[in-house]
Amino acid sequence: MQLLNTLYVTQQESYLRLENATIRVEVDREIKLQVPLHHLCSVVCFGHVAVSVPLMHRLAEEGVALVMLDANGRFKARLEGAVSGNILLRQAQFSKAAKPAFALQMAQACLAGKIKNARNVLLRGARETKSVEDELVLSAGAQHLAASIRTLPVAADIDALRGVEGDAAKCYFSCLNTLIRPDRREAFALNGRTRRPPRDRMNALLSFLYSMLMNDCRSAIETVGLDPQLGFLHVVRPGRAALALDLMEEFRAFADRLALTLINRGQIDPDDFIEREGGAVSLEGDARKAVVVAYQERKQETLMHPLLAQPIAFGLVLLIQARIMARAIRGETEFYMPFTNK
């Protein structure tokens, strides 16, 4: 399998135009980058980025998604060509989504993957810390998440599952500060999960990473022929990619780990963020480019896939899980098995 790339354009006032079979990125009429179209699965633009109409047409023809986000990574629009998904698979998806027992089972699997991977983040931190106090905090958090995992199979409905997930998330995020290097904890303290807008540096960094992860999950869902709008765990709303959000749950911990790595290694500094009027915090300037590069590099790293029993590039794991999800929807497997990795 070929691991196709996503072109992320973070430089403000960039202009993207078509040049033969390539995308040319210009700033003030100066060429900054030229990328062959056949290397790409999507183009993601942050903030004030202009795109020529001929390029829009070509992207639609080639099946390359064009995603427009604001400067903070919040979704604004997505341009796509004709729908090419498997209609029989989508019919099965709509049929299965209407069956409460199947929807509950899929939601349980998505959350089991999410909480297990979150727990592994805490366990790894507990093993690596040199502080006894921090080890106790992280171990207690891991025990709490283990109890949450045991509760999932007995949840009576989706609302009960969401309650379990909410409690687990509150515990998990309360422990994340302990995973930050002591001399950086004050600057990157996470004061609960805030999104619209992020209210601190850690939330701003997580939101930026989640926006890229979400785009990749949606692309994986669409590649296998599923409808990204119809999920099992997340509430269906107009314009919301509920199934992509379902798939994303089991991979959030990998974005969290990357955020912690960037902070603890000093690749991201406190002055890389700006606090705007009203308390919103956003990642700025070259730091956004550094995060994009780190995310793309992480997608190339290999992980052992528990079902396939072989190392797979992280960027392809998303696609493999989307295919496993499609098999469960078709009825080719009894259960959906989420991806977990230590």
Backbone torsions as a table, in degrees:
resi	resn	phi	psi	omega
1	MET	NA	142.5	178.6
2	GLN	-94.5	130.1	177.9
3	LEU	-88.5	98.2	179.9
4	LEU	-75.2	154.6	-174.4
5	ASN	-102.8	160.3	170.9
6	THR	-110.0	131.8	175.7
7	LEU	-90.5	115.6	177.8
8	TYR	-102.6	124.0	179.5
9	VAL	-110.9	108.1	-177.4
10	THR	-107.3	-17.9	-178.9
11	GLN	-68.3	119.4	-178.9
12	GLN	-66.8	147.5	-178.5
13	GLU	66.9	20.4	173.7
14	SER	-72.3	154.9	176.5
15	TYR	-128.7	125.5	-178.7
16	LEU	-105.9	129.1	179.9
17	ARG	-138.5	160.6	-179.8
18	LEU	-86.7	131.5	176.9
19	GLU	-132.2	96.7	-173.4
20	ASN	57.8	-115.3	-179.8
21	ALA	-108.1	28.5	-178.9
22	THR	-130.4	160.9	171.7
23	ILE	-99.8	125.9	177.1
24	ARG	-104.7	128.0	177.7
25	VAL	-104.9	121.2	-178.5
26	GLU	-122.1	146.7	172.0
27	VAL	-132.3	120.2	-175.8
28	ASP	53.6	42.8	177.6
29	ARG	68.0	6.4	177.1
30	GLU	-99.4	131.2	-178.4
31	ILE	-73.7	121.3	179.1
32	LYS	-101.5	-29.4	-174.8
33	LEU	-162.2	147.4	174.5
34	GLN	-138.4	122.7	-172.6
35	VAL	-126.6	130.0	175.9
36	PRO	-63.7	136.5	-178.3
37	LEU	-62.4	-35.5	-174.5
38	HIS	-70.1	-6.7	176.6
39	HIS	-88.7	-5.8	-169.1
40	LEU	-113.9	147.3	170.7
41	CYS	-109.1	-19.9	177.4
42	SER	-162.8	160.0	175.6
43	VAL	-125.2	125.8	-177.2
44	VAL	-119.2	123.3	-177.6
45	CYS	-112.7	129.2	178.9
46	PHE	-102.4	124.3	171.5
47	GLY	73.9	-139.6	-173.5
48	HIS	-83.5	85.3	178.0
49	VAL	-128.7	129.6	-179.6
50	ALA	-101.0	145.9	-179.3
51	VAL	-130.8	131.4	-179.2
52	SER	-70.5	151.1	179.0
53	VAL	-63.3	-43.8	176.8
54	PRO	-57.1	-36.4	178.5
55	LEU	-68.4	-40.2	177.2
56	MET	-57.5	-44.7	-179.9
57	HIS	-62.3	-43.5	-177.4
58	ARG	-66.9	-40.5	178.2
59	LEU	-60.8	-42.8	179.4
60	ALA	-63.6	-40.8	179.5
61	GLU	-65.2	-37.4	-176.9
62	GLU	-84.6	-5.0	-178.8
63	GLY	75.2	23.6	177.7
64	VAL	-98.1	118.1	-177.4
65	ALA	-72.2	140.7	173.6
66	LEU	-111.4	117.2	-175.4
67	VAL	-114.4	129.9	178.8
68	MET	-110.6	122.3	177.5
69	LEU	-119.7	157.9	173.0
70	ASP	-77.9	178.9	-174.3
71	ALA	-61.3	-23.4	-179.6
72	ASN	-92.6	-0.3	178.8
73	GLY	95.2	6.2	179.1
74	ARG	-78.3	134.7	-175.7
75	PHE	-63.2	136.2	176.4
76	LYS	-120.8	-47.5	-177.4
77	ALA	-160.9	162.5	178.6
78	ARG	-143.6	127.8	178.1
79	LEU	-106.7	126.6	-179.9
80	GLU	-137.1	159.0	175.8
81	GLY	-82.7	-160.5	-179.1
82	ALA	-62.0	142.4	178.7
83	VAL	-66.0	128.4	-177.9
84	SER	-121.1	16.0	-177.2
85	GLY	-68.0	164.4	179.2
86	ASN	-77.6	111.2	-174.9
87	ILE	-64.2	-35.1	179.4
88	LEU	-66.8	-38.0	177.3
89	LEU	-67.0	-40.6	179.6
90	ARG	-67.3	-36.1	175.5
91	GLN	-61.7	-42.4	178.0
92	ALA	-64.4	-38.0	179.2
93	GLN	-62.5	-45.3	179.9
94	PHE	-67.5	-37.0	178.6
95	SER	-66.1	-45.7	-178.4
96	LYS	-69.3	-34.0	179.8
97	ALA	-65.0	-25.0	179.6
98	ALA	-82.4	-4.6	-180.0
99	LYS	-101.0	109.3	-174.8
100	PRO	-54.5	-38.9	-177.1
101	ALA	-65.7	-42.5	179.6
102	PHE	-69.0	-43.7	179.6
103	ALA	-60.2	-40.5	178.7
104	LEU	-64.2	-42.3	-179.8
105	GLN	-63.1	-42.6	178.9
106	MET	-66.1	-42.5	179.5
107	ALA	-63.9	-40.3	177.1
108	GLN	-60.0	-42.6	-179.2
109	ALA	-65.3	-44.7	179.7
110	CYS	-59.6	-43.9	-179.1
111	LEU	-73.4	-32.9	176.7
112	ALA	-61.8	-43.6	177.4
113	GLY	-62.9	-42.2	-179.5
114	LYS	-62.4	-50.7	-174.2
115	ILE	-71.0	-36.1	177.0
116	LYS	-62.7	-44.0	179.3
117	ASN	-68.5	-36.0	175.4
118	ALA	-64.3	-41.8	178.6
119	ARG	-62.6	-38.2	178.8
120	ASN	-64.9	-31.8	175.3
121	VAL	-62.1	-44.6	-179.5
122	LEU	-69.0	-41.2	179.7
123	LEU	-63.5	-41.2	178.8
124	ARG	-63.7	-42.4	177.7
125	GLY	-62.6	-39.1	179.1
126	ALA	-64.6	-37.0	179.3
127	ARG	-70.1	-34.6	-171.3
128	GLU	-92.4	-19.8	-176.8
129	THR	-70.6	150.1	177.2
130	LYS	-101.0	0.3	-178.9
131	SER	-99.4	124.7	178.5
132	VAL	-64.1	-40.7	-179.7
133	GLU	-62.2	-44.8	179.0
134	ASP	-64.9	-38.8	179.4
135	GLU	-61.1	-40.2	179.9
136	LEU	-65.5	-42.3	179.2
137	VAL	-62.5	-46.6	-177.1
138	LEU	-69.3	-38.6	178.8
139	SER	-66.1	-40.1	177.7
140	ALA	-64.6	-40.1	177.3
141	GLY	-63.2	-41.4	178.8
142	ALA	-63.8	-38.0	177.6
143	GLN	-65.4	-39.3	178.2
144	HIS	-62.1	-43.4	-179.9
145	LEU	-68.3	-33.4	176.1
146	ALA	-62.0	-39.3	177.3
147	ALA	-65.7	-36.5	177.8
148	SER	-64.2	-41.0	179.4
149	ILE	-62.2	-40.0	179.3
150	ARG	-67.7	-24.8	-179.0
151	THR	-78.7	-26.7	-174.2
152	LEU	-55.4	-47.4	-175.9
153	PRO	-64.2	-19.9	-177.1
154	VAL	-101.5	3.8	177.5
155	ALA	-65.2	132.9	-173.0
156	ALA	-77.6	-29.0	-177.6
157	ASP	-155.9	179.6	-177.0
158	ILE	-62.0	-39.6	-179.8
159	ASP	-61.8	-40.2	177.2
160	ALA	-63.6	-39.7	177.3
161	LEU	-61.5	-43.1	-179.9
162	ARG	-64.0	-32.5	175.8
163	GLY	-65.4	-42.9	177.4
164	VAL	-62.6	-44.3	-179.5
165	GLU	-63.6	-41.1	179.7
166	GLY	-62.5	-41.7	178.3
167	ASP	-65.8	-42.4	179.5
168	ALA	-64.7	-41.7	-179.6
169	ALA	-64.1	-40.4	178.8
170	LYS	-61.3	-43.4	178.3
171	CYS	-64.9	-45.7	-177.4
172	TYR	-61.3	-49.9	-177.6
173	PHE	-68.0	-26.3	176.5
174	SER	-69.4	-19.5	-179.7
175	CYS	-93.9	-15.8	-173.4
176	LEU	-61.7	-34.7	179.6
177	ASN	-58.4	-32.3	-179.6
178	THR	-68.3	-20.5	179.8
179	LEU	-87.4	-6.2	177.8
180	ILE	-87.0	141.2	179.1
181	ARG	-52.7	133.2	-174.0
182	PRO	-49.5	-40.3	-177.4
183	ASP	-75.5	-3.3	-180.0
184	ARG	-118.6	0.1	-174.4
185	ARG	-64.6	-40.7	-178.1
186	GLU	-65.1	-43.0	-177.2
187	ALA	-69.5	-32.1	-175.9
188	PHE	-114.0	25.8	-179.7
189	ALA	-59.8	135.0	177.6
190	LEU	-97.6	112.4	-178.7
191	ASN	-98.2	63.0	-175.7
192	GLY	78.0	162.1	-179.0
193	ARG	-83.1	116.9	176.1
194	THR	-124.8	140.5	-172.7
195	ARG	-123.3	-46.2	-170.3
196	ARG	-125.0	81.0	5.3
197	PRO	-99.1	169.6	172.3
198	PRO	-64.1	140.2	-174.7
199	ARG	-108.0	-0.5	176.6
200	ASP	-150.2	173.7	-173.9
201	ARG	-64.4	-43.3	-178.0
202	MET	-63.3	-43.4	177.9
203	ASN	-63.2	-38.4	178.7
204	ALA	-63.6	-42.2	179.4
205	LEU	-66.9	-44.0	178.9
206	LEU	-62.4	-43.5	-179.9
207	SER	-62.1	-39.3	179.2
208	PHE	-64.0	-44.6	178.6
209	LEU	-67.4	-41.8	179.7
210	TYR	-61.7	-35.2	-179.1
211	SER	-64.5	-37.9	177.5
212	MET	-71.6	-41.4	178.3
213	LEU	-62.2	-41.7	179.8
214	MET	-60.5	-42.9	179.0
215	ASN	-60.6	-41.6	-179.9
216	ASP	-68.6	-36.8	178.0
217	CYS	-66.6	-41.4	178.1
218	ARG	-63.7	-42.0	178.8
219	SER	-61.8	-39.9	179.0
220	ALA	-64.6	-43.2	179.4
221	ILE	-61.1	-45.0	-178.4
222	GLU	-70.7	-33.1	-179.5
223	THR	-61.7	-38.4	-178.7
224	VAL	-83.8	-5.7	174.7
225	GLY	100.0	7.8	178.6
226	LEU	-84.6	160.8	176.8
227	ASP	-89.5	114.6	-177.0
228	PRO	-67.1	-16.1	-175.5
229	GLN	-80.4	-21.9	-173.7
230	LEU	-107.5	104.4	-179.1
231	GLY	-108.2	-174.3	-178.7
232	PHE	-116.2	-38.0	179.9
233	LEU	-90.1	-48.1	-175.8
234	HIS	-83.5	142.9	-179.5
235	VAL	-64.0	136.5	179.8
236	VAL	-79.5	124.3	177.5
237	ARG	-137.7	151.7	177.6
238	PRO	-56.0	129.4	177.7
239	GLY	81.0	0.8	-178.0
240	ARG	-102.5	125.9	179.5
241	ALA	-83.2	75.7	-171.4
242	ALA	-63.0	-41.4	-178.7
243	LEU	-69.7	-35.9	176.1
244	ALA	-63.7	-37.0	176.0
245	LEU	-66.5	-37.8	176.5
246	ASP	-59.0	-48.9	-179.6
247	LEU	-64.0	-36.7	-176.9
248	MET	-64.1	-28.3	-174.3
249	GLU	-53.6	-44.9	-175.5
250	GLU	-72.9	-8.8	-178.3
251	PHE	-110.5	-0.3	-179.3
252	ARG	-60.1	-37.8	-177.9
253	ALA	-62.0	-28.1	179.4
254	PHE	-71.5	-35.7	174.0
255	ALA	-68.1	-37.9	178.0
256	ASP	-61.4	-44.0	179.3
257	ARG	-61.7	-40.4	179.3
258	LEU	-65.5	-41.0	177.8
259	ALA	-59.6	-44.6	179.6
260	LEU	-64.0	-39.8	178.6
261	THR	-62.6	-45.5	-179.5
262	LEU	-61.6	-38.5	-179.9
263	ILE	-72.9	-49.9	-174.2
264	ASN	-68.8	-26.1	177.5
265	ARG	-90.2	-0.3	178.4
266	GLY	74.9	18.7	178.2
267	GLN	-77.7	-20.5	174.7
268	ILE	-124.3	130.8	-177.3
269	ASP	-113.3	160.4	179.7
270	PRO	-57.2	-33.9	-177.8
271	ASP	-80.6	5.4	173.6
272	ASP	-82.8	0.4	-177.7
273	PHE	-118.1	152.3	177.4
274	ILE	-125.0	133.0	174.6
275	GLU	-95.9	122.0	-176.3
276	ARG	-95.7	172.4	178.9
277	GLU	-60.5	132.1	-177.6
278	GLY	97.5	-5.7	175.6
279	GLY	96.7	-0.8	178.6
280	ALA	-70.6	138.1	179.3
281	VAL	-116.0	135.4	-179.3
282	SER	-136.0	149.3	176.3
283	LEU	-80.3	135.0	-171.5
284	GLU	-126.5	164.2	167.8
285	GLY	55.2	-140.3	-176.4
286	ASP	-64.6	-20.7	-179.9
287	ALA	-63.1	-36.2	177.8
288	ARG	-63.2	-41.2	177.5
289	LYS	-63.1	-40.4	179.1
290	ALA	-62.6	-39.0	179.1
291	VAL	-68.1	-41.7	178.8
292	VAL	-61.6	-45.5	179.5
293	VAL	-61.6	-44.5	179.7
294	ALA	-62.9	-38.9	178.9
295	TYR	-65.9	-43.4	178.6
296	GLN	-64.1	-37.8	177.3
297	GLU	-66.9	-38.1	179.0
298	ARG	-64.2	-34.1	179.1
299	LYS	-65.5	-23.0	179.4
300	GLN	-84.7	-17.0	-178.5
301	GLU	-70.1	146.1	-177.5
302	THR	-95.1	144.5	177.0
303	LEU	-128.7	149.7	177.4
304	MET	-79.9	120.5	179.7
305	HIS	-85.6	120.4	-174.1
306	PRO	-64.0	-29.7	-179.1
307	LEU	-83.7	-42.5	-179.6
308	LEU	-83.8	-16.3	179.3
309	ALA	55.6	43.5	176.4
310	GLN	-153.5	155.4	-179.4
311	PRO	-73.2	134.6	-178.2
312	ILE	-133.1	139.9	175.0
313	ALA	-61.0	137.3	-176.8
314	PHE	-54.1	-39.1	-179.9
315	GLY	-61.6	-28.2	178.3
316	LEU	-86.9	-21.6	178.7
317	VAL	-59.7	-37.8	178.4
318	LEU	-58.8	-44.8	-179.6
319	LEU	-67.4	-40.6	178.9
320	ILE	-62.6	-42.4	179.3
321	GLN	-66.4	-35.3	176.3
322	ALA	-63.6	-37.5	177.9
323	ARG	-68.9	-39.4	177.0
324	ILE	-64.5	-37.8	176.4
325	MET	-63.1	-41.8	178.6
326	ALA	-63.3	-38.4	178.6
327	ARG	-64.0	-39.6	178.1
328	ALA	-65.4	-38.5	180.0
329	ILE	-67.7	-37.1	177.3
330	ARG	-71.7	-17.3	-176.6
331	GLY	90.1	13.2	180.0
332	GLU	-77.5	-21.5	173.8
333	THR	-129.6	153.2	-176.6
334	GLU	-73.5	-36.3	-176.9
335	PHE	-132.6	157.6	168.9
336	TYR	-88.1	127.9	179.7
337	MET	-104.1	111.2	179.5
338	PRO	-70.2	162.2	179.8
339	PHE	-87.9	127.6	175.1
340	THR	-129.7	143.6	-177.4
341	ASN	-152.0	137.7	179.4
342	LYS	-88.3	NA	NA
